[in-house]
């Protein structure tokens, strides 16, 4: 929506459309093998980036 569209919509009483909120981050614990050092946290952050955190870096 351009500025002129915004002001035209407000002049006739139509509120601007707000974009949808980003989804919450999604995290899943994954056991890749039977060993204790083969666990990883896999997740998609709210901005859409993909992350893998090995167990030795996971403090939670």
C-alpha distance matrix in Angstrom:
0.0 3.8 6.7 8.2 5.9 6.5 10.0 10.7 10.0 12.1 14.7 15.5 15.6 12.8 11.9 8.6 8.9 10.5 11.1 14.8 17.4 19.3 22.6 25.8 28.0 30.7 34.2 37.2 40.7 42.4 46.2 46.7 50.5 53.3 53.6 52.2 50.3 48.4 45.9 42.2 39.1 36.3 32.7 29.0 27.2 23.9 22.2 23.7 26.6 30.1 33.1 36.9 39.0 42.8 45.0 46.5 43.2 42.2 43.2 42.2
3.8 0.0 3.8 5.5 5.2 6.2 8.8 9.9 10.6 12.4 14.3 15.9 16.5 14.5 13.8 10.8 12.0 13.5 14.3 18.1 20.3 22.1 25.6 28.6 30.7 33.5 36.9 40.0 43.5 45.1 48.8 49.2 53.1 55.9 56.0 54.5 52.5 50.7 48.3 44.6 41.5 38.8 35.2 31.6 29.5 26.4 24.3 26.1 28.7 32.4 35.2 39.0 41.1 44.9 47.2 48.4 45.0 44.2 45.2 44.4
6.7 3.8 0.0 3.8 5.4 5.0 6.3 8.6 9.9 10.6 12.3 14.7 15.2 14.0 13.2 10.8 13.0 14.4 15.9 19.7 21.7 23.8 27.4 30.1 32.3 35.3 38.7 41.9 45.4 47.2 51.0 51.5 55.4 58.1 58.0 56.3 54.4 52.8 50.2 46.5 43.3 40.8 37.2 33.7 31.3 28.0 26.2 28.4 30.9 34.6 37.2 41.0 42.8 46.6 48.8 49.9 46.3 45.6 46.2 45.5
8.2 5.5 3.8 0.0 3.8 5.4 5.2 6.1 8.5 9.9 10.5 12.8 14.2 13.4 13.7 12.0 14.4 16.6 18.3 22.1 24.4 26.6 30.1 33.0 35.3 38.2 41.7 44.9 48.4 50.2 53.9 54.5 58.3 61.0 61.1 59.6 57.6 55.9 53.4 49.7 46.5 43.9 40.3 36.7 34.5 31.2 29.4 31.4 34.0 37.6 40.4 44.2 46.2 50.0 52.1 53.4 49.8 49.0 49.8 48.9
5.9 5.2 5.4 3.8 0.0 3.8 5.6 5.1 6.1 8.6 9.9 11.1 12.3 10.6 11.1 9.3 11.4 14.0 15.8 19.4 22.1 24.5 27.8 30.9 33.4 36.1 39.6 42.7 46.3 48.1 51.8 52.5 56.3 59.0 59.3 57.8 56.1 54.2 51.6 48.0 44.7 42.0 38.4 34.8 32.8 29.4 27.9 29.6 32.5 36.0 38.9 42.7 44.7 48.5 50.6 52.1 48.7 47.7 48.5 47.4
6.5 6.2 5.0 5.4 3.8 0.0 3.8 5.5 5.2 6.2 8.6 10.3 10.5 9.0 8.5 6.7 9.5 11.8 14.1 17.8 20.1 22.8 26.1 29.0 31.6 34.5 38.0 41.3 44.8 46.8 50.6 51.5 55.3 57.8 58.0 56.3 54.6 53.0 50.2 46.6 43.3 40.8 37.1 33.6 31.3 27.8 26.5 28.6 31.5 35.1 37.8 41.5 43.3 47.1 49.0 50.4 46.9 45.8 46.4 45.2
10.0 8.8 6.3 5.2 5.6 3.8 0.0 3.8 5.4 5.0 6.1 8.9 9.7 9.6 9.9 9.4 12.8 15.0 17.7 21.2 23.4 26.2 29.6 32.3 35.0 38.0 41.5 44.7 48.3 50.4 54.2 55.1 58.9 61.4 61.5 59.7 58.0 56.5 53.7 50.1 46.7 44.3 40.6 37.1 34.7 31.2 30.0 32.2 35.0 38.6 41.2 45.0 46.6 50.5 52.3 53.6 50.1 48.9 49.3 48.2
10.7 9.9 8.6 6.1 5.1 5.5 3.8 0.0 3.8 5.5 5.1 6.8 8.8 8.7 10.3 10.3 13.3 16.3 18.8 22.3 24.9 27.7 30.9 33.9 36.6 39.4 43.0 46.1 49.8 51.7 55.5 56.4 60.2 62.8 63.1 61.5 59.9 58.1 55.3 51.8 48.4 45.8 42.2 38.6 36.5 32.9 31.8 33.7 36.7 40.2 43.0 46.7 48.6 52.4 54.3 55.8 52.3 51.1 51.7 50.4
10.0 10.6 9.9 8.5 6.1 5.2 5.4 3.8 0.0 3.8 5.4 5.5 6.3 5.0 6.8 7.2 10.2 13.4 16.2 19.4 22.1 25.2 28.2 31.1 34.1 36.7 40.4 43.5 47.1 49.2 53.0 54.0 57.8 60.2 60.7 59.1 57.6 55.8 52.9 49.4 46.0 43.5 39.8 36.3 34.3 30.6 29.8 31.7 34.9 38.2 41.0 44.7 46.5 50.3 52.1 53.7 50.3 48.9 49.4 47.9
12.1 12.4 10.6 9.9 8.6 6.2 5.0 5.5 3.8 0.0 3.8 5.4 4.8 5.4 6.1 7.5 11.2 13.7 17.1 20.1 22.4 25.7 28.7 31.3 34.4 37.3 40.8 44.0 47.6 49.9 53.7 54.9 58.6 61.0 61.3 59.4 58.1 56.5 53.5 50.0 46.5 44.2 40.4 37.1 34.8 31.1 30.4 32.7 35.8 39.2 41.7 45.3 46.9 50.7 52.3 53.8 50.3 48.8 49.1 47.5
14.7 14.3 12.3 10.5 9.9 8.6 6.1 5.1 5.4 3.8 0.0 3.8 5.6 7.6 9.6 11.2 14.7 17.5 20.7 23.8 26.2 29.4 32.5 35.1 38.2 41.0 44.6 47.8 51.4 53.7 57.5 58.6 62.4 64.7 65.1 63.3 61.8 60.2 57.2 53.8 50.2 47.9 44.2 40.8 38.5 34.8 34.1 36.3 39.4 42.8 45.4 49.0 50.7 54.5 56.1 57.6 54.1 52.6 52.9 51.4
15.5 15.9 14.7 12.8 11.1 10.3 8.9 6.8 5.5 5.4 3.8 0.0 3.8 5.9 9.0 11.3 14.3 17.5 20.7 23.5 26.2 29.5 32.2 35.0 38.2 40.8 44.5 47.5 51.2 53.4 57.2 58.4 62.1 64.5 65.0 63.3 62.1 60.3 57.3 53.9 50.4 48.0 44.3 40.9 38.9 35.1 34.7 36.5 39.8 43.1 45.8 49.4 51.1 54.9 56.4 58.2 54.8 53.2 53.5 51.8
15.6 16.5 15.2 14.2 12.3 10.5 9.7 8.8 6.3 4.8 5.6 3.8 0.0 3.8 6.3 9.4 12.4 15.2 18.7 21.2 23.6 27.2 29.7 32.3 35.7 38.3 42.0 45.0 48.6 51.0 54.8 56.2 59.9 62.0 62.6 60.8 59.7 58.0 54.8 51.5 47.9 45.7 42.0 38.7 36.6 32.8 32.7 34.7 38.0 41.2 43.7 47.3 48.8 52.6 53.9 55.7 52.4 50.5 50.7 48.9
12.8 14.5 14.0 13.4 10.6 9.0 9.6 8.7 5.0 5.4 7.6 5.9 3.8 0.0 3.8 6.5 8.9 12.1 15.4 17.8 20.6 24.0 26.6 29.4 32.6 35.1 38.9 41.8 45.5 47.7 51.6 52.9 56.5 58.8 59.4 57.7 56.6 54.8 51.7 48.4 44.8 42.5 38.7 35.4 33.5 29.8 29.6 31.4 34.8 37.9 40.6 44.1 45.8 49.5 51.0 52.8 49.6 47.8 48.1 46.3
11.9 13.8 13.2 13.7 11.1 8.5 9.9 10.3 6.8 6.1 9.6 9.0 6.3 3.8 0.0 3.8 6.5 9.0 12.6 15.0 17.4 20.9 23.6 26.2 29.5 32.1 35.8 38.9 42.5 44.9 48.7 50.1 53.7 55.9 56.4 54.6 53.4 51.8 48.6 45.3 41.7 39.5 35.7 32.5 30.4 26.6 26.5 28.6 31.9 35.0 37.5 41.0 42.6 46.3 47.7 49.5 46.1 44.4 44.6 42.8
8.6 10.8 10.8 12.0 9.3 6.7 9.4 10.3 7.2 7.5 11.2 11.3 9.4 6.5 3.8 0.0 3.8 6.3 9.6 12.6 15.1 18.3 21.3 24.0 27.1 29.8 33.5 36.6 40.2 42.5 46.3 47.5 51.2 53.5 53.9 52.2 50.8 49.1 46.1 42.7 39.2 36.8 33.1 29.7 27.6 23.8 23.4 25.4 28.7 32.0 34.5 38.1 39.8 43.6 45.2 46.9 43.5 41.9 42.4 40.8
8.9 12.0 13.0 14.4 11.4 9.5 12.8 13.3 10.2 11.2 14.7 14.3 12.4 8.9 6.5 3.8 0.0 3.8 6.5 9.2 12.2 15.3 18.1 21.1 24.1 26.7 30.4 33.4 37.1 39.2 43.0 44.2 47.9 50.2 50.8 49.2 47.9 46.0 43.0 39.6 36.2 33.7 30.0 26.6 24.7 21.0 20.7 22.5 25.9 29.0 31.7 35.2 37.0 40.8 42.4 44.3 41.0 39.4 40.0 38.3
10.5 13.5 14.4 16.6 14.0 11.8 15.0 16.3 13.4 13.7 17.5 17.5 15.2 12.1 9.0 6.3 3.8 0.0 3.8 6.5 8.8 12.0 15.0 17.7 20.8 23.5 27.2 30.3 33.9 36.2 40.0 41.3 45.0 47.2 47.6 45.9 44.6 42.9 39.8 36.4 32.9 30.6 26.8 23.6 21.4 17.7 17.6 19.6 22.9 26.0 28.5 32.0 33.7 37.4 39.0 40.8 37.5 35.8 36.3 34.7
11.1 14.3 15.9 18.3 15.8 14.1 17.7 18.8 16.2 17.1 20.7 20.7 18.7 15.4 12.6 9.6 6.5 3.8 0.0 3.8 6.5 9.1 12.1 15.2 18.0 20.6 24.2 27.3 31.0 33.0 36.8 37.9 41.7 44.1 44.5 42.9 41.5 39.7 36.7 33.3 29.8 27.3 23.6 20.2 18.3 14.6 14.3 16.0 19.5 22.5 25.2 28.7 30.6 34.4 36.1 38.0 34.7 33.2 34.0 32.4
14.8 18.1 19.7 22.1 19.4 17.8 21.2 22.3 19.4 20.1 23.8 23.5 21.2 17.8 15.0 12.6 9.2 6.5 3.8 0.0 3.8 6.5 8.9 12.1 15.1 17.4 21.2 24.1 27.8 30.0 33.8 35.1 38.7 41.0 41.6 40.0 38.9 37.0 33.9 30.6 27.1 24.6 20.9 17.7 16.1 12.4 12.9 14.3 17.9 20.6 23.2 26.5 28.3 32.0 33.5 35.6 32.6 30.7 31.6 29.7
17.4 20.3 21.7 24.4 22.1 20.1 23.4 24.9 22.1 22.4 26.2 26.2 23.6 20.6 17.4 15.1 12.2 8.8 6.5 3.8 0.0 3.8 6.4 9.0 12.1 14.8 18.4 21.6 25.2 27.6 31.4 32.9 36.5 38.6 39.0 37.2 36.0 34.4 31.2 27.9 24.3 22.2 18.4 15.4 13.3 9.5 10.7 12.6 15.9 18.5 20.6 23.9 25.4 29.1 30.4 32.4 29.3 27.4 28.0 26.2
19.3 22.1 23.8 26.6 24.5 22.8 26.2 27.7 25.2 25.7 29.4 29.5 27.2 24.0 20.9 18.3 15.3 12.0 9.1 6.5 3.8 0.0 3.8 6.6 8.9 11.7 15.3 18.5 22.1 24.3 28.1 29.4 33.1 35.3 35.6 33.9 32.6 30.9 27.8 24.4 20.9 18.6 14.8 11.7 9.6 5.9 7.2 8.9 12.2 14.7 16.9 20.2 21.9 25.6 27.1 29.1 26.1 24.3 25.3 23.6
22.6 25.6 27.4 30.1 27.8 26.1 29.6 30.9 28.2 28.7 32.5 32.2 29.7 26.6 23.6 21.3 18.1 15.0 12.1 8.9 6.4 3.8 0.0 3.8 6.5 8.6 12.3 15.4 19.0 21.3 25.1 26.6 30.2 32.3 32.9 31.2 30.2 28.4 25.2 22.0 18.4 16.2 12.5 9.8 8.5 5.6 8.3 8.9 12.0 13.7 15.6 18.5 20.1 23.6 24.9 27.3 24.5 22.4 23.5 21.5
25.8 28.6 30.1 33.0 30.9 29.0 32.3 33.9 31.1 31.3 35.1 35.0 32.3 29.4 26.2 24.0 21.1 17.7 15.2 12.1 9.0 6.6 3.8 0.0 3.8 6.4 9.8 13.1 16.5 19.2 22.9 24.8 28.2 30.1 30.4 28.5 27.6 26.1 22.7 19.6 15.9 14.3 10.8 8.9 7.3 5.4 9.1 10.0 12.1 13.2 14.2 16.7 17.8 21.2 22.0 24.4 21.6 19.2 20.0 17.9
28.0 30.7 32.3 35.3 33.4 31.6 35.0 36.6 34.1 34.4 38.2 38.2 35.7 32.6 29.5 27.1 24.1 20.8 18.0 15.1 12.1 8.9 6.5 3.8 0.0 3.8 6.6 10.2 13.4 16.1 19.8 21.5 24.9 26.9 27.0 25.1 24.0 22.5 19.2 16.0 12.3 10.7 7.1 5.8 4.4 4.8 8.3 8.5 9.6 10.0 10.6 13.0 14.0 17.4 18.5 20.8 18.1 15.9 17.1 15.3
30.7 33.5 35.3 38.2 36.1 34.5 38.0 39.4 36.7 37.3 41.0 40.8 38.3 35.1 32.1 29.8 26.7 23.5 20.6 17.4 14.8 11.7 8.6 6.4 3.8 0.0 3.8 6.8 10.4 12.9 16.6 18.4 21.9 23.8 24.3 22.7 21.9 20.0 16.7 13.7 10.1 8.3 5.3 5.3 6.5 7.9 11.0 9.9 10.7 9.8 10.2 11.7 13.0 16.0 16.9 19.8 17.6 15.2 16.9 14.8
34.2 36.9 38.7 41.7 39.6 38.0 41.5 43.0 40.4 40.8 44.6 44.5 42.0 38.9 35.8 33.5 30.4 27.2 24.2 21.2 18.4 15.3 12.3 9.8 6.6 3.8 0.0 3.8 6.8 9.6 13.3 15.3 18.6 20.4 20.7 18.9 18.2 16.5 13.0 10.2 6.6 5.7 4.2 6.7 8.2 10.7 13.5 12.3 11.9 10.0 9.0 9.4 10.1 12.6 13.2 16.3 14.5 11.9 13.8 11.9
37.2 40.0 41.9 44.9 42.7 41.3 44.7 46.1 43.5 44.0 47.8 47.5 45.0 41.8 38.9 36.6 33.4 30.3 27.3 24.1 21.6 18.5 15.4 13.1 10.2 6.8 3.8 0.0 3.8 6.3 9.9 12.2 15.4 17.1 17.8 16.5 16.2 14.0 10.6 8.5 5.7 5.3 6.1 9.2 11.6 14.2 16.7 15.0 14.4 11.7 10.5 9.7 10.4 11.9 12.3 15.8 14.9 12.3 14.6 12.7
40.7 43.5 45.4 48.4 46.3 44.8 48.3 49.8 47.1 47.6 51.4 51.2 48.6 45.5 42.5 40.2 37.1 33.9 31.0 27.8 25.2 22.1 19.0 16.5 13.4 10.4 6.8 3.8 0.0 3.8 6.8 9.6 12.4 13.7 14.2 12.7 12.7 10.8 7.2 6.0 4.6 6.3 8.7 12.2 14.4 17.4 19.7 18.1 16.9 13.8 11.8 9.7 9.5 9.8 9.4 13.2 13.1 10.5 13.0 11.3
42.4 45.1 47.2 50.2 48.1 46.8 50.4 51.7 49.2 49.9 53.7 53.4 51.0 47.7 44.9 42.5 39.2 36.2 33.0 30.0 27.6 24.3 21.3 19.2 16.1 12.9 9.6 6.3 3.8 0.0 3.8 6.0 9.1 11.1 12.0 11.5 11.3 8.5 5.7 5.3 6.1 6.9 10.2 13.6 16.4 19.6 21.4 19.2 17.8 14.3 12.5 9.8 10.2 9.7 9.9 13.6 14.1 12.4 15.4 14.4
46.2 48.8 51.0 53.9 51.8 50.6 54.2 55.5 53.0 53.7 57.5 57.2 54.8 51.6 48.7 46.3 43.0 40.0 36.8 33.8 31.4 28.1 25.1 22.9 19.8 16.6 13.3 9.9 6.8 3.8 0.0 3.8 5.6 7.2 8.5 8.6 9.1 6.2 4.5 6.6 8.8 10.3 13.8 17.3 20.0 23.3 25.1 22.9 21.1 17.5 15.4 12.2 12.0 10.3 9.8 13.3 14.9 13.5 16.4 15.8
46.7 49.2 51.5 54.5 52.5 51.5 55.1 56.4 54.0 54.9 58.6 58.4 56.2 52.9 50.1 47.5 44.2 41.3 37.9 35.1 32.9 29.4 26.6 24.8 21.5 18.4 15.3 12.2 9.6 6.0 3.8 0.0 3.8 7.2 8.3 9.5 9.1 5.3 5.9 7.5 10.4 11.2 14.8 18.0 21.0 24.5 25.7 23.2 21.2 17.4 15.5 12.1 12.5 10.5 11.1 14.1 15.7 15.2 18.5 18.5
50.5 53.1 55.4 58.3 56.3 55.3 58.9 60.2 57.8 58.6 62.4 62.1 59.9 56.5 53.7 51.2 47.9 45.0 41.7 38.7 36.5 33.1 30.2 28.2 24.9 21.9 18.6 15.4 12.4 9.1 5.6 3.8 0.0 3.8 5.6 8.1 8.6 5.6 7.5 10.3 13.5 14.8 18.5 21.8 24.6 28.1 29.4 27.0 24.9 21.1 19.1 15.5 15.4 12.7 12.5 15.1 17.5 17.1 20.1 20.2
53.3 55.9 58.1 61.0 59.0 57.8 61.4 62.8 60.2 61.0 64.7 64.5 62.0 58.8 55.9 53.5 50.2 47.2 44.1 41.0 38.6 35.3 32.3 30.1 26.9 23.8 20.4 17.1 13.7 11.1 7.2 7.2 3.8 0.0 3.8 6.6 8.7 7.2 8.7 12.3 15.4 17.3 20.9 24.4 27.0 30.4 32.0 29.8 27.8 24.1 21.8 18.2 17.4 14.4 13.3 15.6 18.5 17.9 20.3 20.3
53.6 56.0 58.0 61.1 59.3 58.0 61.5 63.1 60.7 61.3 65.1 65.0 62.6 59.4 56.4 53.9 50.8 47.6 44.5 41.6 39.0 35.6 32.9 30.4 27.0 24.3 20.7 17.8 14.2 12.0 8.5 8.3 5.6 3.8 0.0 3.8 5.5 5.5 7.9 11.5 14.9 17.3 20.9 24.5 26.8 30.4 31.8 29.9 27.5 23.9 21.1 17.4 16.0 12.6 11.2 12.8 16.0 16.0 18.3 18.9
52.2 54.5 56.3 59.6 57.8 56.3 59.7 61.5 59.1 59.4 63.3 63.3 60.8 57.7 54.6 52.2 49.2 45.9 42.9 40.0 37.2 33.9 31.2 28.5 25.1 22.7 18.9 16.5 12.7 11.5 8.6 9.5 8.1 6.6 3.8 0.0 3.8 5.6 6.5 10.0 13.1 16.1 19.5 23.2 25.1 28.6 30.2 28.7 26.3 22.9 19.8 16.1 14.1 10.7 8.4 9.8 13.2 12.8 14.8 15.5
50.3 52.5 54.4 57.6 56.1 54.6 58.0 59.9 57.6 58.1 61.8 62.1 59.7 56.6 53.4 50.8 47.9 44.6 41.5 38.9 36.0 32.6 30.2 27.6 24.0 21.9 18.2 16.2 12.7 11.3 9.1 9.1 8.6 8.7 5.5 3.8 0.0 3.8 5.7 8.4 11.8 14.6 18.1 21.6 23.4 27.0 28.2 26.7 24.0 20.7 17.4 13.7 11.6 7.9 6.4 7.4 10.7 11.3 13.9 15.2
48.4 50.7 52.8 55.9 54.2 53.0 56.5 58.1 55.8 56.5 60.2 60.3 58.0 54.8 51.8 49.1 46.0 42.9 39.7 37.0 34.4 30.9 28.4 26.1 22.5 20.0 16.5 14.0 10.8 8.5 6.2 5.3 5.6 7.2 5.5 5.6 3.8 0.0 3.8 6.6 10.3 12.4 16.1 19.6 21.8 25.5 26.6 24.7 22.2 18.5 15.7 11.9 10.9 7.6 7.4 9.6 12.1 12.3 15.4 16.2
45.9 48.3 50.2 53.4 51.6 50.2 53.7 55.3 52.9 53.5 57.2 57.3 54.8 51.7 48.6 46.1 43.0 39.8 36.7 33.9 31.2 27.8 25.2 22.7 19.2 16.7 13.0 10.6 7.2 5.7 4.5 5.9 7.5 8.7 7.9 6.5 5.7 3.8 0.0 3.8 7.0 9.7 13.2 16.9 19.0 22.5 24.1 22.3 20.1 16.6 13.7 10.2 8.9 6.3 5.5 8.8 10.6 9.7 12.8 13.0
42.2 44.6 46.5 49.7 48.0 46.6 50.1 51.8 49.4 50.0 53.8 53.9 51.5 48.4 45.3 42.7 39.6 36.4 33.3 30.6 27.9 24.4 22.0 19.6 16.0 13.7 10.2 8.5 6.0 5.3 6.6 7.5 10.3 12.3 11.5 10.0 8.4 6.6 3.8 0.0 3.8 6.2 9.7 13.3 15.3 19.0 20.3 18.6 16.3 12.9 10.0 6.5 5.5 4.3 5.3 8.7 9.1 8.2 11.7 11.9
39.1 41.5 43.3 46.5 44.7 43.3 46.7 48.4 46.0 46.5 50.2 50.4 47.9 44.8 41.7 39.2 36.2 32.9 29.8 27.1 24.3 20.9 18.4 15.9 12.3 10.1 6.6 5.7 4.6 6.1 8.8 10.4 13.5 15.4 14.9 13.1 11.8 10.3 7.0 3.8 0.0 3.8 6.5 10.3 12.0 15.5 17.2 15.8 13.9 10.8 8.0 5.6 5.0 6.3 7.1 10.4 9.5 7.6 10.8 10.2
36.3 38.8 40.8 43.9 42.0 40.8 44.3 45.8 43.5 44.2 47.9 48.0 45.7 42.5 39.5 36.8 33.7 30.6 27.3 24.6 22.2 18.6 16.2 14.3 10.7 8.3 5.7 5.3 6.3 6.9 10.3 11.2 14.8 17.3 17.3 16.1 14.6 12.4 9.7 6.2 3.8 0.0 3.8 7.3 9.9 13.4 14.8 12.8 11.0 7.7 5.8 4.5 6.5 8.7 10.5 13.6 12.3 10.9 14.1 13.4
32.7 35.2 37.2 40.3 38.4 37.1 40.6 42.2 39.8 40.4 44.2 44.3 42.0 38.7 35.7 33.1 30.0 26.8 23.6 20.9 18.4 14.8 12.5 10.8 7.1 5.3 4.2 6.1 8.7 10.2 13.8 14.8 18.5 20.9 20.9 19.5 18.1 16.1 13.2 9.7 6.5 3.8 0.0 3.7 6.3 9.6 11.3 9.5 8.3 5.9 5.2 6.5 8.4 11.5 13.3 16.1 14.0 12.4 15.0 14.0
29.0 31.6 33.7 36.7 34.8 33.6 37.1 38.6 36.3 37.1 40.8 40.9 38.7 35.4 32.5 29.7 26.6 23.6 20.2 17.7 15.4 11.7 9.8 8.9 5.8 5.3 6.7 9.2 12.2 13.6 17.3 18.0 21.8 24.4 24.5 23.2 21.6 19.6 16.9 13.3 10.3 7.3 3.7 0.0 3.8 6.7 8.0 5.9 5.6 4.6 6.3 9.0 11.4 14.8 16.9 19.3 16.9 15.5 17.9 16.9
27.2 29.5 31.3 34.5 32.8 31.3 34.7 36.5 34.3 34.8 38.5 38.9 36.6 33.5 30.4 27.6 24.7 21.4 18.3 16.1 13.3 9.6 8.5 7.3 4.4 6.5 8.2 11.6 14.4 16.4 20.0 21.0 24.6 27.0 26.8 25.1 23.4 21.8 19.0 15.3 12.0 9.9 6.3 3.8 0.0 3.8 5.4 5.3 5.4 6.4 7.5 10.7 12.3 16.1 17.9 19.9 16.9 15.6 17.3 16.5
23.9 26.4 28.0 31.2 29.4 27.8 31.2 32.9 30.6 31.1 34.8 35.1 32.8 29.8 26.6 23.8 21.0 17.7 14.6 12.4 9.5 5.9 5.6 5.4 4.8 7.9 10.7 14.2 17.4 19.6 23.3 24.5 28.1 30.4 30.4 28.6 27.0 25.5 22.5 19.0 15.5 13.4 9.6 6.7 3.8 0.0 3.8 5.4 7.4 9.6 11.2 14.5 16.0 19.8 21.5 23.4 20.3 18.7 20.1 18.9
22.2 24.3 26.2 29.4 27.9 26.5 30.0 31.8 29.8 30.4 34.1 34.7 32.7 29.6 26.5 23.4 20.7 17.6 14.3 12.9 10.7 7.2 8.3 9.1 8.3 11.0 13.5 16.7 19.7 21.4 25.1 25.7 29.4 32.0 31.8 30.2 28.2 26.6 24.1 20.3 17.2 14.8 11.3 8.0 5.4 3.8 0.0 3.8 5.7 9.1 11.3 15.0 16.9 20.7 22.9 24.5 21.2 20.3 21.9 21.3
23.7 26.1 28.4 31.4 29.6 28.6 32.2 33.7 31.7 32.7 36.3 36.5 34.7 31.4 28.6 25.4 22.5 19.6 16.0 14.3 12.6 8.9 8.9 10.0 8.5 9.9 12.3 15.0 18.1 19.2 22.9 23.2 27.0 29.8 29.9 28.7 26.7 24.7 22.3 18.6 15.8 12.8 9.5 5.9 5.3 5.4 3.8 0.0 3.8 6.6 9.7 13.3 15.9 19.4 21.9 23.9 21.0 20.2 22.3 21.6
26.6 28.7 30.9 34.0 32.5 31.5 35.0 36.7 34.9 35.8 39.4 39.8 38.0 34.8 31.9 28.7 25.9 22.9 19.5 17.9 15.9 12.2 12.0 12.1 9.6 10.7 11.9 14.4 16.9 17.8 21.1 21.2 24.9 27.8 27.5 26.3 24.0 22.2 20.1 16.3 13.9 11.0 8.3 5.6 5.4 7.4 5.7 3.8 0.0 3.8 6.6 10.4 13.0 16.6 19.3 21.0 18.1 17.8 20.2 20.1
30.1 32.4 34.6 37.6 36.0 35.1 38.6 40.2 38.2 39.2 42.8 43.1 41.2 37.9 35.0 32.0 29.0 26.0 22.5 20.6 18.5 14.7 13.7 13.2 10.0 9.8 10.0 11.7 13.8 14.3 17.5 17.4 21.1 24.1 23.9 22.9 20.7 18.5 16.6 12.9 10.8 7.7 5.9 4.6 6.4 9.6 9.1 6.6 3.8 0.0 3.8 7.1 10.2 13.5 16.4 18.4 16.0 15.6 18.5 18.5
33.1 35.2 37.2 40.4 38.9 37.8 41.2 43.0 41.0 41.7 45.4 45.8 43.7 40.6 37.5 34.5 31.7 28.5 25.2 23.2 20.6 16.9 15.6 14.2 10.6 10.2 9.0 10.5 11.8 12.5 15.4 15.5 19.1 21.8 21.1 19.8 17.4 15.7 13.7 10.0 8.0 5.8 5.2 6.3 7.5 11.2 11.3 9.7 6.6 3.8 0.0 3.8 6.5 9.9 12.8 14.6 12.2 12.0 15.1 15.4
36.9 39.0 41.0 44.2 42.7 41.5 45.0 46.7 44.7 45.3 49.0 49.4 47.3 44.1 41.0 38.1 35.2 32.0 28.7 26.5 23.9 20.2 18.5 16.7 13.0 11.7 9.4 9.7 9.7 9.8 12.2 12.1 15.5 18.2 17.4 16.1 13.7 11.9 10.2 6.5 5.6 4.5 6.5 9.0 10.7 14.5 15.0 13.3 10.4 7.1 3.8 0.0 3.8 6.5 9.6 11.7 10.0 10.0 13.6 14.1
39.0 41.1 42.8 46.2 44.7 43.3 46.6 48.6 46.5 46.9 50.7 51.1 48.8 45.8 42.6 39.8 37.0 33.7 30.6 28.3 25.4 21.9 20.1 17.8 14.0 13.0 10.1 10.4 9.5 10.2 12.0 12.5 15.4 17.4 16.0 14.1 11.6 10.9 8.9 5.5 5.0 6.5 8.4 11.4 12.3 16.0 16.9 15.9 13.0 10.2 6.5 3.8 0.0 3.8 6.5 8.2 6.2 6.4 10.0 11.1
42.8 44.9 46.6 50.0 48.5 47.1 50.5 52.4 50.3 50.7 54.5 54.9 52.6 49.5 46.3 43.6 40.8 37.4 34.4 32.0 29.1 25.6 23.6 21.2 17.4 16.0 12.6 11.9 9.8 9.7 10.3 10.5 12.7 14.4 12.6 10.7 7.9 7.6 6.3 4.3 6.3 8.7 11.5 14.8 16.1 19.8 20.7 19.4 16.6 13.5 9.9 6.5 3.8 0.0 3.8 5.6 5.6 6.5 10.2 11.8
45.0 47.2 48.8 52.1 50.6 49.0 52.3 54.3 52.1 52.3 56.1 56.4 53.9 51.0 47.7 45.2 42.4 39.0 36.1 33.5 30.4 27.1 24.9 22.0 18.5 16.9 13.2 12.3 9.4 9.9 9.8 11.1 12.5 13.3 11.2 8.4 6.4 7.4 5.5 5.3 7.1 10.5 13.3 16.9 17.9 21.5 22.9 21.9 19.3 16.4 12.8 9.6 6.5 3.8 0.0 3.8 5.3 5.0 8.1 9.5
46.5 48.4 49.9 53.4 52.1 50.4 53.6 55.8 53.7 53.8 57.6 58.2 55.7 52.8 49.5 46.9 44.3 40.8 38.0 35.6 32.4 29.1 27.3 24.4 20.8 19.8 16.3 15.8 13.2 13.6 13.3 14.1 15.1 15.6 12.8 9.8 7.4 9.6 8.8 8.7 10.4 13.6 16.1 19.3 19.9 23.4 24.5 23.9 21.0 18.4 14.6 11.7 8.2 5.6 3.8 0.0 3.8 5.7 7.9 10.6
43.2 45.0 46.3 49.8 48.7 46.9 50.1 52.3 50.3 50.3 54.1 54.8 52.4 49.6 46.1 43.5 41.0 37.5 34.7 32.6 29.3 26.1 24.5 21.6 18.1 17.6 14.5 14.9 13.1 14.1 14.9 15.7 17.5 18.5 16.0 13.2 10.7 12.1 10.6 9.1 9.5 12.3 14.0 16.9 16.9 20.3 21.2 21.0 18.1 16.0 12.2 10.0 6.2 5.6 5.3 3.8 0.0 3.8 6.3 9.3
42.2 44.2 45.6 49.0 47.7 45.8 48.9 51.1 48.9 48.8 52.6 53.2 50.5 47.8 44.4 41.9 39.4 35.8 33.2 30.7 27.4 24.3 22.4 19.2 15.9 15.2 11.9 12.3 10.5 12.4 13.5 15.2 17.1 17.9 16.0 12.8 11.3 12.3 9.7 8.2 7.6 10.9 12.4 15.5 15.6 18.7 20.3 20.2 17.8 15.6 12.0 10.0 6.4 6.5 5.0 5.7 3.8 0.0 3.8 5.7
43.2 45.2 46.2 49.8 48.5 46.4 49.3 51.7 49.4 49.1 52.9 53.5 50.7 48.1 44.6 42.4 40.0 36.3 34.0 31.6 28.0 25.3 23.5 20.0 17.1 16.9 13.8 14.6 13.0 15.4 16.4 18.5 20.1 20.3 18.3 14.8 13.9 15.4 12.8 11.7 10.8 14.1 15.0 17.9 17.3 20.1 21.9 22.3 20.2 18.5 15.1 13.6 10.0 10.2 8.1 7.9 6.3 3.8 0.0 3.8
42.2 44.4 45.5 48.9 47.4 45.2 48.2 50.4 47.9 47.5 51.4 51.8 48.9 46.3 42.8 40.8 38.3 34.7 32.4 29.7 26.2 23.6 21.5 17.9 15.3 14.8 11.9 12.7 11.3 14.4 15.8 18.5 20.2 20.3 18.9 15.5 15.2 16.2 13.0 11.9 10.2 13.4 14.0 16.9 16.5 18.9 21.3 21.6 20.1 18.5 15.4 14.1 11.1 11.8 9.5 10.6 9.3 5.7 3.8 0.0
